[in-house]
Amino acid sequence: MVLSDKMDKTVVVGVERLVPHPEYKKYVRRQNKFAAHDAGNQCKPGDRVLIEESRPLSKTKSWVVVEVLEKATI
C-alpha cells in the first residue's frame, strides 16, 4: 500500500505482515516501509502496488514499482 507520494519519482510503500507474539501467542501486525522508484509518478496514497527489488538507486531506494494492482477509492 502506498503511504506517501510527496517525492519526485519515489513513493513510500508500507508492507504489512502478521507475526505471532512470542509470549501471548496472538498475531500482531508489523509494518515495514520501503522507498520505491515510480518512474511515471502514477501512484497515489492508498494504491496497492507490486514492488520488486533492484539495484540501489539512491541511499534509501532499492525497490521499483512493477505495477499498480488496485487504485485507491477516495
SEMI-125053 format. One record per atom (N, C-alpha, C, CB): residue number from 1; residue in three letters; chain; atom name; x, y, z. Coordinates in steps of 0.05 Angstrom, whole numbers, plus 5000, padded with zeros to 4 digits. Atoms other than C-alpha are relative to their C-alpha. Glycine has a CB too. Layout:
% SEMI-125053
nr->NUM | rest->ala | kette->A | atom->CA | X->X | Y->Y | Z->Z
...
% end
This chain:
% SEMI-125053
nr->1 | rest->met | kette->A | atom->N | X->5017 | Y->4977 | Z->5000
nr->1 | rest->met | kette->A | atom->CA | X->5000 | Y->5000 | Z->5000
nr->1 | rest->met | kette->A | atom->C | X->5018 | Y->5025 | Z->5000
nr->1 | rest->met | kette->A | atom->CB | X->4981 | Y->5000 | Z->5024
nr->2 | rest->val | kette->A | atom->N | X->4985 | Y->4976 | Z->5001
nr->2 | rest->val | kette->A | atom->CA | X->5027 | Y->5068 | Z->4981
nr->2 | rest->val | kette->A | atom->C | X->4992 | Y->5018 | Z->5023
nr->2 | rest->val | kette->A | atom->CB | X->4996 | Y->5015 | Z->4972
nr->3 | rest->leu | kette->A | atom->N | X->5005 | Y->4983 | Z->4977
nr->3 | rest->leu | kette->A | atom->CA | X->5034 | Y->5113 | Z->5042
nr->3 | rest->leu | kette->A | atom->C | X->5005 | Y->5029 | Z->4993
nr->3 | rest->leu | kette->A | atom->CB | X->5018 | Y->4992 | Z->5023
nr->4 | rest->ser | kette->A | atom->N | X->4994 | Y->4973 | Z->5006
nr->4 | rest->ser | kette->A | atom->CA | X->5065 | Y->5175 | Z->5011
nr->4 | rest->ser | kette->A | atom->C | X->5011 | Y->5002 | Z->4971
nr->4 | rest->ser | kette->A | atom->CB | X->5021 | Y->5011 | Z->5020
nr->5 | rest->asp | kette->A | atom->N | X->4989 | Y->4996 | Z->5027
nr->5 | rest->asp | kette->A | atom->CA | X->5080 | Y->5204 | Z->4942
nr->5 | rest->asp | kette->A | atom->C | X->5011 | Y->5029 | Z->4998
nr->5 | rest->asp | kette->A | atom->CB | X->4978 | Y->4996 | Z->4979
nr->6 | rest->lys | kette->A | atom->N | X->4991 | Y->4973 | Z->5000
nr->6 | rest->lys | kette->A | atom->CA | X->5110 | Y->5271 | Z->4962
nr->6 | rest->lys | kette->A | atom->C | X->5026 | Y->5005 | Z->4986
nr->6 | rest->lys | kette->A | atom->CB | X->5002 | Y->5010 | Z->5028
nr->7 | rest->met | kette->A | atom->N | X->4975 | Y->4997 | Z->5013
nr->7 | rest->met | kette->A | atom->CA | X->5177 | Y->5258 | Z->4930
nr->7 | rest->met | kette->A | atom->C | X->4996 | Y->4996 | Z->4970
nr->7 | rest->met | kette->A | atom->CB | X->5021 | Y->4980 | Z->5010
nr->8 | rest->asp | kette->A | atom->N | X->5001 | Y->5003 | Z->5029
nr->8 | rest->asp | kette->A | atom->CA | X->5191 | Y->5262 | Z->4855
nr->8 | rest->asp | kette->A | atom->C | X->5010 | Y->4973 | Z->4992
nr->8 | rest->asp | kette->A | atom->CB | X->5016 | Y->5023 | Z->4986
nr->9 | rest->lys | kette->A | atom->N | X->4993 | Y->5027 | Z->5010
nr->9 | rest->lys | kette->A | atom->CA | X->5191 | Y->5193 | Z->4822
nr->9 | rest->lys | kette->A | atom->C | X->5006 | Y->4980 | Z->5022
nr->9 | rest->lys | kette->A | atom->CB | X->5023 | Y->5001 | Z->4981
nr->10 | rest->thr | kette->A | atom->N | X->4996 | Y->5019 | Z->4978
nr->10 | rest->thr | kette->A | atom->CA | X->5191 | Y->5159 | Z->4890
nr->10 | rest->thr | kette->A | atom->C | X->4974 | Y->4999 | Z->5017
nr->10 | rest->thr | kette->A | atom->CB | X->5024 | Y->5009 | Z->5018
nr->11 | rest->val | kette->A | atom->N | X->5023 | Y->5004 | Z->4982
nr->11 | rest->val | kette->A | atom->CA | X->5135 | Y->5130 | Z->4933
nr->11 | rest->val | kette->A | atom->C | X->5010 | Y->4984 | Z->5024
nr->11 | rest->val | kette->A | atom->CB | X->4977 | Y->4985 | Z->4986
nr->12 | rest->val | kette->A | atom->N | X->4995 | Y->5015 | Z->4976
nr->12 | rest->val | kette->A | atom->CA | X->5137 | Y->5103 | Z->5004
nr->12 | rest->val | kette->A | atom->C | X->4978 | Y->4979 | Z->5002
nr->12 | rest->val | kette->A | atom->CB | X->5001 | Y->5018 | Z->5026
nr->13 | rest->val | kette->A | atom->N | X->5019 | Y->5022 | Z->5000
nr->13 | rest->val | kette->A | atom->CA | X->5105 | Y->5034 | Z->5006
nr->13 | rest->val | kette->A | atom->C | X->5002 | Y->4986 | Z->5027
nr->13 | rest->val | kette->A | atom->CB | X->5006 | Y->4980 | Z->4977
nr->14 | rest->gly | kette->A | atom->N | X->5001 | Y->5015 | Z->4975
nr->14 | rest->gly | kette->A | atom->CA | X->5083 | Y->5001 | Z->5071
nr->14 | rest->gly | kette->A | atom->C | X->4992 | Y->4971 | Z->4995
nr->14 | rest->gly | kette->A | atom->CB | X->4980 | Y->5013 | Z->5019
nr->15 | rest->val | kette->A | atom->N | X->5006 | Y->5029 | Z->5003
nr->15 | rest->val | kette->A | atom->CA | X->5085 | Y->4925 | Z->5073
nr->15 | rest->val | kette->A | atom->C | X->4993 | Y->4990 | Z->5028
nr->15 | rest->val | kette->A | atom->CB | X->5024 | Y->4984 | Z->4988
nr->16 | rest->glu | kette->A | atom->N | X->5010 | Y->5009 | Z->4975
nr->16 | rest->glu | kette->A | atom->CA | X->5044 | Y->4895 | Z->5129
nr->16 | rest->glu | kette->A | atom->C | X->5000 | Y->4969 | Z->5002
nr->16 | rest->glu | kette->A | atom->CB | X->4972 | Y->5010 | Z->5005
nr->17 | rest->arg | kette->A | atom->N | X->5000 | Y->5029 | Z->4996
nr->17 | rest->arg | kette->A | atom->CA | X->5052 | Y->4825 | Z->5158
nr->17 | rest->arg | kette->A | atom->C | X->4990 | Y->4993 | Z->5028
nr->17 | rest->arg | kette->A | atom->CB | X->5028 | Y->4988 | Z->4995
nr->18 | rest->leu | kette->A | atom->N | X->5009 | Y->5009 | Z->4974
nr->18 | rest->leu | kette->A | atom->CA | X->5024 | Y->4785 | Z->5216
nr->18 | rest->leu | kette->A | atom->C | X->5021 | Y->4981 | Z->5012
nr->18 | rest->leu | kette->A | atom->CB | X->4973 | Y->4985 | Z->4998
nr->19 | rest->val | kette->A | atom->N | X->4980 | Y->5017 | Z->4986
nr->19 | rest->val | kette->A | atom->CA | X->5074 | Y->4755 | Z->5266
nr->19 | rest->val | kette->A | atom->C | X->4988 | Y->4992 | Z->5027
nr->19 | rest->val | kette->A | atom->CB | X->5027 | Y->5015 | Z->5003
nr->20 | rest->pro | kette->A | atom->N | X->5010 | Y->5009 | Z->4974
nr->20 | rest->pro | kette->A | atom->CA | X->5058 | Y->4713 | Z->5327
nr->20 | rest->pro | kette->A | atom->C | X->5017 | Y->5013 | Z->5023
nr->20 | rest->pro | kette->A | atom->CB | X->5001 | Y->4970 | Z->5003
nr->21 | rest->his | kette->A | atom->N | X->4987 | Y->4989 | Z->4977
nr->21 | rest->his | kette->A | atom->CA | X->5074 | Y->4746 | Z->5394
nr->21 | rest->his | kette->A | atom->C | X->5013 | Y->4977 | Z->5015
nr->21 | rest->his | kette->A | atom->CB | X->4981 | Y->5016 | Z->5018
nr->22 | rest->pro | kette->A | atom->N | X->4986 | Y->5023 | Z->4988
nr->22 | rest->pro | kette->A | atom->CA | X->5127 | Y->4702 | Z->5429
nr->22 | rest->pro | kette->A | atom->C | X->4988 | Y->4991 | Z->5026
nr->22 | rest->pro | kette->A | atom->CB | X->5029 | Y->5007 | Z->5004
nr->23 | rest->glu | kette->A | atom->N | X->5010 | Y->5008 | Z->4974
nr->23 | rest->glu | kette->A | atom->CA | X->5094 | Y->4704 | Z->5497
nr->23 | rest->glu | kette->A | atom->C | X->4970 | Y->4995 | Z->5000
nr->23 | rest->glu | kette->A | atom->CB | X->5006 | Y->5021 | Z->5021
nr->24 | rest->tyr | kette->A | atom->N | X->5029 | Y->5001 | Z->4998
nr->24 | rest->tyr | kette->A | atom->CA | X->5019 | Y->4715 | Z->5485
nr->24 | rest->tyr | kette->A | atom->C | X->4988 | Y->4984 | Z->4978
nr->24 | rest->tyr | kette->A | atom->CB | X->4989 | Y->5027 | Z->5000
nr->25 | rest->lys | kette->A | atom->N | X->5009 | Y->5017 | Z->5022
nr->25 | rest->lys | kette->A | atom->CA | X->5013 | Y->4674 | Z->5420
nr->25 | rest->lys | kette->A | atom->C | X->4978 | Y->5013 | Z->4984
nr->25 | rest->lys | kette->A | atom->CB | X->4991 | Y->4974 | Z->5011
nr->26 | rest->lys | kette->A | atom->N | X->5019 | Y->4986 | Z->5017
nr->26 | rest->lys | kette->A | atom->CA | X->4967 | Y->4726 | Z->5389
nr->26 | rest->lys | kette->A | atom->C | X->5016 | Y->5011 | Z->4976
nr->26 | rest->lys | kette->A | atom->CB | X->4985 | Y->5023 | Z->5015
nr->27 | rest->tyr | kette->A | atom->N | X->4987 | Y->4989 | Z->5023
nr->27 | rest->tyr | kette->A | atom->CA | X->4982 | Y->4753 | Z->5320
nr->27 | rest->tyr | kette->A | atom->C | X->4999 | Y->5030 | Z->5001
nr->27 | rest->tyr | kette->A | atom->CB | X->4986 | Y->4990 | Z->4974
nr->28 | rest->val | kette->A | atom->N | X->4996 | Y->4971 | Z->4999
nr->28 | rest->val | kette->A | atom->CA | X->5008 | Y->4824 | Z->5317
nr->28 | rest->val | kette->A | atom->C | X->5008 | Y->5010 | Z->4973
nr->28 | rest->val | kette->A | atom->CB | X->5021 | Y->5008 | Z->5022
nr->29 | rest->arg | kette->A | atom->N | X->4994 | Y->4989 | Z->5026
nr->29 | rest->arg | kette->A | atom->CA | X->5011 | Y->4869 | Z->5256
nr->29 | rest->arg | kette->A | atom->C | X->5027 | Y->5015 | Z->5002
nr->29 | rest->arg | kette->A | atom->CB | X->4978 | Y->5020 | Z->4990
nr->30 | rest->arg | kette->A | atom->N | X->4975 | Y->4986 | Z->5002
nr->30 | rest->arg | kette->A | atom->CA | X->5081 | Y->4893 | Z->5237
nr->30 | rest->arg | kette->A | atom->C | X->5001 | Y->5012 | Z->4972
nr->30 | rest->arg | kette->A | atom->CB | X->5025 | Y->4980 | Z->5005
nr->31 | rest->gln | kette->A | atom->N | X->4999 | Y->4986 | Z->5025
nr->31 | rest->gln | kette->A | atom->CA | X->5096 | Y->4943 | Z->5182
nr->31 | rest->gln | kette->A | atom->C | X->5029 | Y->5009 | Z->4994
nr->31 | rest->gln | kette->A | atom->CB | X->4981 | Y->5023 | Z->4999
nr->32 | rest->asn | kette->A | atom->N | X->4975 | Y->4989 | Z->5009
nr->32 | rest->asn | kette->A | atom->CA | X->5159 | Y->4958 | Z->5142
nr->32 | rest->asn | kette->A | atom->C | X->4994 | Y->5020 | Z->4978
nr->32 | rest->asn | kette->A | atom->CB | X->5019 | Y->4977 | Z->4989
nr->33 | rest->lys | kette->A | atom->N | X->5003 | Y->4980 | Z->5021
nr->33 | rest->lys | kette->A | atom->CA | X->5167 | Y->5019 | Z->5098
nr->33 | rest->lys | kette->A | atom->C | X->5023 | Y->4998 | Z->4981
nr->33 | rest->lys | kette->A | atom->CB | X->4999 | Y->5029 | Z->5013
nr->34 | rest->phe | kette->A | atom->N | X->4979 | Y->5002 | Z->5021
nr->34 | rest->phe | kette->A | atom->CA | X->5205 | Y->5017 | Z->5032
nr->34 | rest->phe | kette->A | atom->C | X->4996 | Y->5024 | Z->4981
nr->34 | rest->phe | kette->A | atom->CB | X->4998 | Y->4974 | Z->4985
nr->35 | rest->ala | kette->A | atom->N | X->5000 | Y->4979 | Z->5021
nr->35 | rest->ala | kette->A | atom->CA | X->5223 | Y->5074 | Z->4985
nr->35 | rest->ala | kette->A | atom->C | X->5002 | Y->4986 | Z->4973
nr->35 | rest->ala | kette->A | atom->CB | X->5022 | Y->5022 | Z->5004
nr->36 | rest->ala | kette->A | atom->N | X->5000 | Y->5013 | Z->5025
nr->36 | rest->ala | kette->A | atom->CA | X->5206 | Y->5051 | Z->4915
nr->36 | rest->ala | kette->A | atom->C | X->4999 | Y->5020 | Z->4977
nr->36 | rest->ala | kette->A | atom->CB | X->4976 | Y->4981 | Z->4997
nr->37 | rest->his | kette->A | atom->N | X->4998 | Y->4983 | Z->5023
nr->37 | rest->his | kette->A | atom->CA | X->5221 | Y->5082 | Z->4847
nr->37 | rest->his | kette->A | atom->C | X->4974 | Y->4998 | Z->4984
nr->37 | rest->his | kette->A | atom->CB | X->5024 | Y->4993 | Z->4982
nr->38 | rest->asp | kette->A | atom->N | X->5024 | Y->4998 | Z->5016
nr->38 | rest->asp | kette->A | atom->CA | X->5158 | Y->5105 | Z->4809
nr->38 | rest->asp | kette->A | atom->C | X->5006 | Y->5019 | Z->4977
nr->38 | rest->asp | kette->A | atom->CB | X->4975 | Y->5009 | Z->5017
nr->39 | rest->ala | kette->A | atom->N | X->4989 | Y->4984 | Z->5022
nr->39 | rest->ala | kette->A | atom->CA | X->5184 | Y->5129 | Z->4742
nr->39 | rest->ala | kette->A | atom->C | X->4979 | Y->5019 | Z->4988
nr->39 | rest->ala | kette->A | atom->CB | X->5010 | Y->4983 | Z->4977
nr->40 | rest->gly | kette->A | atom->N | X->5020 | Y->4983 | Z->5013
nr->40 | rest->gly | kette->A | atom->CA | X->5117 | Y->5156 | Z->4716
nr->40 | rest->gly | kette->A | atom->C | X->4984 | Y->5017 | Z->5020
nr->40 | rest->gly | kette->A | atom->CB | X->4981 | Y->4982 | Z->4986
nr->41 | rest->asn | kette->A | atom->N | X->5016 | Y->4986 | Z->4979
nr->41 | rest->asn | kette->A | atom->CA | X->5092 | Y->5187 | Z->4782
nr->41 | rest->asn | kette->A | atom->C | X->4970 | Y->4993 | Z->4998
nr->41 | rest->asn | kette->A | atom->CB | X->5004 | Y->5030 | Z->4997
nr->42 | rest->gln | kette->A | atom->N | X->5027 | Y->5008 | Z->5003
nr->42 | rest->gln | kette->A | atom->CA | X->5029 | Y->5146 | Z->4773
nr->42 | rest->gln | kette->A | atom->C | X->4986 | Y->4991 | Z->5025
nr->42 | rest->gln | kette->A | atom->CB | X->4999 | Y->4978 | Z->4979
nr->43 | rest->cys | kette->A | atom->N | X->5012 | Y->5010 | Z->4975
nr->43 | rest->cys | kette->A | atom->CA | X->5019 | Y->5121 | Z->4844
nr->43 | rest->cys | kette->A | atom->C | X->4991 | Y->5022 | Z->5018
nr->43 | rest->cys | kette->A | atom->CB | X->5020 | Y->4982 | Z->5015
nr->44 | rest->lys | kette->A | atom->N | X->5011 | Y->4981 | Z->4981
nr->44 | rest->lys | kette->A | atom->CA | X->4977 | Y->5158 | Z->4895
nr->44 | rest->lys | kette->A | atom->C | X->4997 | Y->4986 | Z->5027
nr->44 | rest->lys | kette->A | atom->CB | X->4973 | Y->5012 | Z->4990
nr->45 | rest->pro | kette->A | atom->N | X->5004 | Y->5013 | Z->4974
nr->45 | rest->pro | kette->A | atom->CA | X->4968 | Y->5146 | Z->4970
nr->45 | rest->pro | kette->A | atom->C | X->4975 | Y->4983 | Z->5001
nr->45 | rest->pro | kette->A | atom->CB | X->4999 | Y->5021 | Z->5022
nr->46 | rest->gly | kette->A | atom->N | X->5022 | Y->5018 | Z->4998
nr->46 | rest->gly | kette->A | atom->CA | X->4923 | Y->5086 | Z->4983
nr->46 | rest->gly | kette->A | atom->C | X->5000 | Y->4979 | Z->4978
nr->46 | rest->gly | kette->A | atom->CB | X->4974 | Y->5015 | Z->4998
nr->47 | rest->asp | kette->A | atom->N | X->4998 | Y->5020 | Z->5022
nr->47 | rest->asp | kette->A | atom->CA | X->4941 | Y->5049 | Z->4918
nr->47 | rest->asp | kette->A | atom->C | X->5014 | Y->4975 | Z->5011
nr->47 | rest->asp | kette->A | atom->CB | X->5015 | Y->5011 | Z->4976
nr->48 | rest->arg | kette->A | atom->N | X->4986 | Y->5025 | Z->4995
nr->48 | rest->arg | kette->A | atom->CA | X->4960 | Y->4976 | Z->4924
nr->48 | rest->arg | kette->A | atom->C | X->5019 | Y->4994 | Z->4977
nr->48 | rest->arg | kette->A | atom->CB | X->4980 | Y->4976 | Z->5005
nr->49 | rest->val | kette->A | atom->N | X->4980 | Y->5003 | Z->5022
nr->49 | rest->val | kette->A | atom->CA | X->5024 | Y->4963 | Z->4885
nr->49 | rest->val | kette->A | atom->C | X->5017 | Y->4975 | Z->5005
nr->49 | rest->val | kette->A | atom->CB | X->5018 | Y->5025 | Z->4999
nr->50 | rest->leu | kette->A | atom->N | X->4981 | Y->5022 | Z->4999
nr->50 | rest->leu | kette->A | atom->CA | X->5072 | Y->4907 | Z->4869
nr->50 | rest->leu | kette->A | atom->C | X->5028 | Y->5012 | Z->4997
nr->50 | rest->leu | kette->A | atom->CB | X->4993 | Y->4978 | Z->4978
nr->51 | rest->ile | kette->A | atom->N | X->4973 | Y->4989 | Z->5002
nr->51 | rest->ile | kette->A | atom->CA | X->5145 | Y->4924 | Z->4883
nr->51 | rest->ile | kette->A | atom->C | X->5020 | Y->4977 | Z->4997
nr->51 | rest->ile | kette->A | atom->CB | X->5007 | Y->5017 | Z->5025
nr->52 | rest->glu | kette->A | atom->N | X->4980 | Y->5020 | Z->5005
nr->52 | rest->glu | kette->A | atom->CA | X->5208 | Y->4887 | Z->4863
nr->52 | rest->glu | kette->A | atom->C | X->5027 | Y->5012 | Z->5007
nr->52 | rest->glu | kette->A | atom->CB | X->5000 | Y->4991 | Z->4970
nr->53 | rest->glu | kette->A | atom->N | X->4973 | Y->4991 | Z->4992
nr->53 | rest->glu | kette->A | atom->CA | X->5279 | Y->4892 | Z->4890
nr->53 | rest->glu | kette->A | atom->C | X->5017 | Y->5005 | Z->4975
nr->53 | rest->glu | kette->A | atom->CB | X->5013 | Y->4980 | Z->5018
nr->54 | rest->ser | kette->A | atom->N | X->4983 | Y->4993 | Z->5023
nr->54 | rest->ser | kette->A | atom->CA | X->5330 | Y->4925 | Z->4844
nr->54 | rest->ser | kette->A | atom->C | X->5027 | Y->5009 | Z->5011
nr->54 | rest->ser | kette->A | atom->CB | X->4987 | Y->5022 | Z->4983
nr->55 | rest->arg | kette->A | atom->N | X->4974 | Y->4989 | Z->4991
nr->55 | rest->arg | kette->A | atom->CA | X->5400 | Y->4954 | Z->4846
nr->55 | rest->arg | kette->A | atom->C | X->4995 | Y->5026 | Z->5016
nr->55 | rest->arg | kette->A | atom->CB | X->5019 | Y->5006 | Z->4976
nr->56 | rest->pro | kette->A | atom->N | X->5004 | Y->4975 | Z->4985
nr->56 | rest->pro | kette->A | atom->CA | X->5409 | Y->5013 | Z->4894
nr->56 | rest->pro | kette->A | atom->C | X->4998 | Y->5024 | Z->4981
nr->56 | rest->pro | kette->A | atom->CB | X->5023 | Y->5004 | Z->5020
nr->57 | rest->leu | kette->A | atom->N | X->5005 | Y->4977 | Z->5017
nr->57 | rest->leu | kette->A | atom->CA | X->5380 | Y->5075 | Z->4860
nr->57 | rest->leu | kette->A | atom->C | X->5008 | Y->5026 | Z->5015
nr->57 | rest->leu | kette->A | atom->CB | X->4971 | Y->5002 | Z->4991
nr->58 | rest->ser | kette->A | atom->N | X->4991 | Y->4978 | Z->4983
nr->58 | rest->ser | kette->A | atom->CA | X->5397 | Y->5122 | Z->4918
nr->58 | rest->ser | kette->A | atom->C | X->5007 | Y->4988 | Z->5027
nr->58 | rest->ser | kette->A | atom->CB | X->4978 | Y->5023 | Z->5002
nr->59 | rest->lys | kette->A | atom->N | X->4992 | Y->5010 | Z->4974
nr->59 | rest->lys | kette->A | atom->CA | X->5416 | Y->5118 | Z->4991
nr->59 | rest->lys | kette->A | atom->C | X->4979 | Y->4982 | Z->5013
nr->59 | rest->lys | kette->A | atom->CB | X->5004 | Y->5024 | Z->5019
nr->60 | rest->thr | kette->A | atom->N | X->5021 | Y->5016 | Z->4987
nr->60 | rest->thr | kette->A | atom->CA | X->5348 | Y->5091 | Z->5013
nr->60 | rest->thr | kette->A | atom->C | X->4982 | Y->4985 | Z->4980
nr->60 | rest->thr | kette->A | atom->CB | X->4982 | Y->5018 | Z->5016
nr->61 | rest->lys | kette->A | atom->N | X->5018 | Y->5011 | Z->5020
nr->61 | rest->lys | kette->A | atom->CA | X->5316 | Y->5069 | Z->4947
nr->61 | rest->lys | kette->A | atom->C | X->5012 | Y->4976 | Z->4985
nr->61 | rest->lys | kette->A | atom->CB | X->4992 | Y->5021 | Z->4980
nr->62 | rest->ser | kette->A | atom->N | X->4991 | Y->5024 | Z->5013
nr->62 | rest->ser | kette->A | atom->CA | X->5328 | Y->4997 | Z->4925
nr->62 | rest->ser | kette->A | atom->C | X->4977 | Y->4983 | Z->4990
nr->62 | rest->ser | kette->A | atom->CB | X->5017 | Y->4983 | Z->5019
nr->63 | rest->trp | kette->A | atom->N | X->5024 | Y->5014 | Z->5009
nr->63 | rest->trp | kette->A | atom->CA | X->5258 | Y->4978 | Z->4902
nr->63 | rest->trp | kette->A | atom->C | X->4987 | Y->5015 | Z->4976
nr->63 | rest->trp | kette->A | atom->CB | X->4979 | Y->4997 | Z->5023
nr->64 | rest->val | kette->A | atom->N | X->5013 | Y->4988 | Z->5023
nr->64 | rest->val | kette->A | atom->CA | X->5218 | Y->4991 | Z->4838
nr->64 | rest->val | kette->A | atom->C | X->4971 | Y->4991 | Z->5000
nr->64 | rest->val | kette->A | atom->CB | X->5015 | Y->4991 | Z->4974
nr->65 | rest->val | kette->A | atom->N | X->5028 | Y->5007 | Z->5003
nr->65 | rest->val | kette->A | atom->CA | X->5143 | Y->4993 | Z->4828
nr->65 | rest->val | kette->A | atom->C | X->4996 | Y->4986 | Z->4973
nr->65 | rest->val | kette->A | atom->CB | X->4981 | Y->5026 | Z->5002
nr->66 | rest->val | kette->A | atom->N | X->5004 | Y->5015 | Z->5024
nr->66 | rest->val | kette->A | atom->CA | X->5126 | Y->4939 | Z->4778
nr->66 | rest->val | kette->A | atom->C | X->4973 | Y->5006 | Z->4987
nr->66 | rest->val | kette->A | atom->CB | X->5002 | Y->4969 | Z->5006
nr->67 | rest->glu | kette->A | atom->N | X->5026 | Y->4993 | Z->5010
nr->67 | rest->glu | kette->A | atom->CA | X->5051 | Y->4952 | Z->4772
nr->67 | rest->glu | kette->A | atom->C | X->4982 | Y->5008 | Z->5022
nr->67 | rest->glu | kette->A | atom->CB | X->4988 | Y->4976 | Z->4985
nr->68 | rest->val | kette->A | atom->N | X->5021 | Y->4991 | Z->4981
nr->68 | rest->val | kette->A | atom->CA | X->4991 | Y->4984 | Z->4805
nr->68 | rest->val | kette->A | atom->C | X->4979 | Y->4978 | Z->5000
nr->68 | rest->val | kette->A | atom->CB | X->4989 | Y->5028 | Z->4994
nr->69 | rest->leu | kette->A | atom->N | X->5020 | Y->5021 | Z->4999
nr->69 | rest->leu | kette->A | atom->CA | X->4946 | Y->4927 | Z->4828
nr->69 | rest->leu | kette->A | atom->C | X->4971 | Y->5011 | Z->5003
nr->69 | rest->leu | kette->A | atom->CB | X->5006 | Y->4981 | Z->5023
nr->70 | rest->glu | kette->A | atom->N | X->5026 | Y->4989 | Z->4994
nr->70 | rest->glu | kette->A | atom->CA | X->4888 | Y->4970 | Z->4854
nr->70 | rest->glu | kette->A | atom->C | X->5003 | Y->5029 | Z->5006
nr->70 | rest->glu | kette->A | atom->CB | X->4987 | Y->4984 | Z->5024
nr->71 | rest->lys | kette->A | atom->N | X->5000 | Y->4972 | Z->4995
nr->71 | rest->lys | kette->A | atom->CA | X->4875 | Y->5044 | Z->4852
nr->71 | rest->lys | kette->A | atom->C | X->4985 | Y->5006 | Z->5026
nr->71 | rest->lys | kette->A | atom->CB | X->4989 | Y->5016 | Z->4976
nr->72 | rest->ala | kette->A | atom->N | X->5013 | Y->4992 | Z->4975
nr->72 | rest->ala | kette->A | atom->CA | X->4854 | Y->5080 | Z->4916
nr->72 | rest->ala | kette->A | atom->C | X->4972 | Y->5010 | Z->4994
nr->72 | rest->ala | kette->A | atom->CB | X->5017 | Y->5021 | Z->5015
nr->73 | rest->thr | kette->A | atom->N | X->5027 | Y->4990 | Z->5003
nr->73 | rest->thr | kette->A | atom->CA | X->4780 | Y->5094 | Z->4925
nr->73 | rest->thr | kette->A | atom->C | X->4995 | Y->5020 | Z->5022
nr->73 | rest->thr | kette->A | atom->CB | X->4979 | Y->4976 | Z->5002
nr->74 | rest->ile | kette->A | atom->N | X->5003 | Y->4978 | Z->4981
nr->74 | rest->ile | kette->A | atom->CA | X->4778 | Y->5161 | Z->4959
nr->74 | rest->ile | kette->A | atom->C | X->4974 | Y->5015 | Z->4996
nr->74 | rest->ile | kette->A | atom->CB | X->5024 | Y->5019 | Z->4999
% end
